[in-house]
Amino acid sequence: MVVQLTKRDLQVLRDLALSHVLSRDQLLALGYFSTVTRVNTRLRELMGVGLVKRLETPFFTQSLYMASASATEVIGERIAPLLTSRSGSPRFLQHALSVTNARISLLGKGASAWRFEQQLRATFAVGGKELEVRPDGLAVIPNKGLLVVEVDLGHVNPAKFAEKLGAYDAFIATGECERAWGESTFRLLTLTTGSLRAKHLTRSLPSGSTLIHDVLTFDQFGVQAASNWS
């Protein structure tokens, strides 16, 4: 089979690589295709030439799609390394799909752009200690600035989450945010599983922090979390 790759194909492959995994309905919601028939047909063609692989899982009603290792030749050198360290564990897939659901919701609420985790990761030093920020994504909100997104499925220890918040606070205070992301500050939105977990995460903000941190459940924000797999 010979397939002539279009600009849309390259965008889909890039998105599959950066998002880790996407469902058929997510590809539709992101605007790549207008009908189920079209998305199914094109994915079948891309699978036929080895650029996309389908992941069958008993934990999700739809097939899931990932960019295959063969796609490294067409998605670019900066993104290609992402395809070599992919996990297919239920927890990994659940988190990746939930992040994309948050992205789709924010774009529907007026966000003008989305940046992926791999485009945002930054390390910096404070007092001789190396810190890292690695959000799940970032939405650009017109006239309101940057909204950093964390998707929490209840697996992270609250103490570890507090360390993450401390790193975000230092990221802003040291000017590293402006250097790395082009803006001096941002608002942090954490989406989590339930109201009790939300209360615990809200209390995790270090004393004296200037970070603006909103914690909402998926239901409160109108986002569907992927099924709670085990």
N, C-alpha and C positions, 0 to 999 in steps of 0.2 A: 504494500500500500504506500502511495506517495501522497503526502499532505502538504499543501502550500500554506505555511504559517502566516497568519494575518497579525496585524497590530494587536487586535483583541486577544489572539492566542497567546502572544508574548505577555500581555498584561495579566491574563489568567494564570499562566505558569509562574510569573513573578509573585502574584498574590498567593498562590498555593504554597510557594516556597517560604514566603514571609509569614504567612498565617499558620504554617505547619500542616493544616488539614482544613478542608472546607466540605460542607455538605452541598447537595444539589440545590436545596432551597436557599442556602446562603449565597451561592453563585447567582441565583436569580435575584435575590434581594439587593445584591451589590450592583446590579444593573448590567451585568455582562451579557445576559441573554433575556429574551422577552417571553419565552414559553418553555415549558418543561420539555417539549419535543426537541427544541433547538439545543438546550443544554445537554440533554441525553445524547443526541446525535453527535455533537461536537466532542464531548468527552470520550465517547466511544471511538471516534476517529483519532483523537490524541493518544488514547490508550493503545490503539492499533499500531502506532509508530513508536510506542515505548516511552512517550514523554510524560504520561500520567499513569498512575496506578490506582486501582480501586481497592479500598480497604473494607473487607467484609467483617462486620462485628455484630455479635448478638446483642450488644448493648445499645444499638441505635437502629431506628426503623429504616433509615435511608442508608444507601451506600455512602461512604466517605471517600474523598479523593485527595491524593497527595502528588506533588511533582516527583517524578522518578529521578534516579541518578543520571539517566540519559539527558535530562533537561539542563544539566550543567552547561552544555555547549551553547545554549541559546538564551539563558537568563542573565548572563554576565558574571564576571569574576567575583564581584563583591557579594553576590547572593549565593552563588554556587556552593560554597563550603557548608551552607546550612543543610544541604541535602545529605550530608554524610553522617550526621549525628542525630537522626530522628528516632524518637521513641514511639512505639505503638501501644503503650500501656493505657488502660482505661482512664487512669487519672490524668495522664498527659493529654489525651484526646478530649476529655471532658473540659479541661481548663482551656485548651485552644479554641474549642467550639464556643465556649462561653464568652471568651474575649471577643470573638468575631460577632457574636450576638450583641455585645455592648457597643462595638464599633458601628454596627448597622443601626442600632437605636440612636446613637449620637448623631450620625449622619442624617438620619430622619428628623432629628430635632434641630437641625440647622448648622451642624459643624461643617466647616468648609474643607477640611482635610484631616487625614489620619496618618500618624507616623507609627511604625511598628517597633516592637521591643528592640530588634537588632539595630535600628537606626537611632536609638535613644541611649543605649547603655554607655555609661561614662564612669571612669574611675578618677579619683583625685585624692590628695593627701591633706590631712588636717592634723597639725601637731605631731607629725611623724607617723600618723596612722593612716593607712590607705582605706578609703571608703568607696563604695560603689552604689550607683543608682541604676536600677534596671526595671523600669515600669513595664506593665503589660502593653501599654499603648498611650498615645497622646492625641487628643482631639484639638484642633484649632477652632475656637469659637469666635466668629466675627464680632468685633468691638468689645470682646471680653477676655481675649488672650488665650493662654494655654490651659487645657484641662488634662492633667495626668490621670491615667486610669489604672487602678489595681483591681484585679478580680480575685476574690478570696473565696475558696471553697471549703474553708474550715480546717485545712491541713497544716497551716503554719502556726507554730507556737506563738502566743501573744508577746513573749519577750523578744523573739526574733522579729516580729512585726514592729515592735517599738524601736528596735535597732534600725529597721528600714526607714521609719519615720524620722529618726534622728539624722540619718544620712541625707534625706530629702531637705531637712531644715538646714544642714550645713552646706548643701549644694547651692541653696539660695544665698545664704549668708556670706559665703566666700566669693561669690561672683562667678562660680563655675557654671551655674545655670545659664547665665548670659553668654558665656564663652562657648558652651557646648550647644545650646538650643536657640540662641539668638534673642532670648527674652530674659529679663531680670528676675521674674518670678512666675509662679503658676498656682493653680488651685488643684488640690488632690481629691479625686473621687474614688472611694473604695466601695465596690459592690460585693455584698456577701450574702450568706445563705439564710440568715434569720435574725430576728430582732435581738435576741440574747447575744449572739455573736457580734452583732453591730455595736451593742453597748460595750462589750469587752474591747473591741478595736478602737472605739472612740476614746476610751480611757487610756489607750496606749500612747497617746501623744505626749512626748516629754514635757515636763514642766518648763515654762518659759519659752516654748516654741512659738514662732511666728507663722508657722505653716498653717494655711487654711485647709482644713481636712473635713470633708463631708463623707459620712458613712451611711449608706443606704442598702436595704435589701434589694435583691433582684426584683421582687414584686413591687416594691415602692417605686423603683425607677422604670418599671415597665419592660424589663428585660427578662427573657427566658433563659434560665441556666440549663445547660445540658444535663441529662439525667444523672442522678447520683449513683454512678456505677461503683462496683467493687471489684 
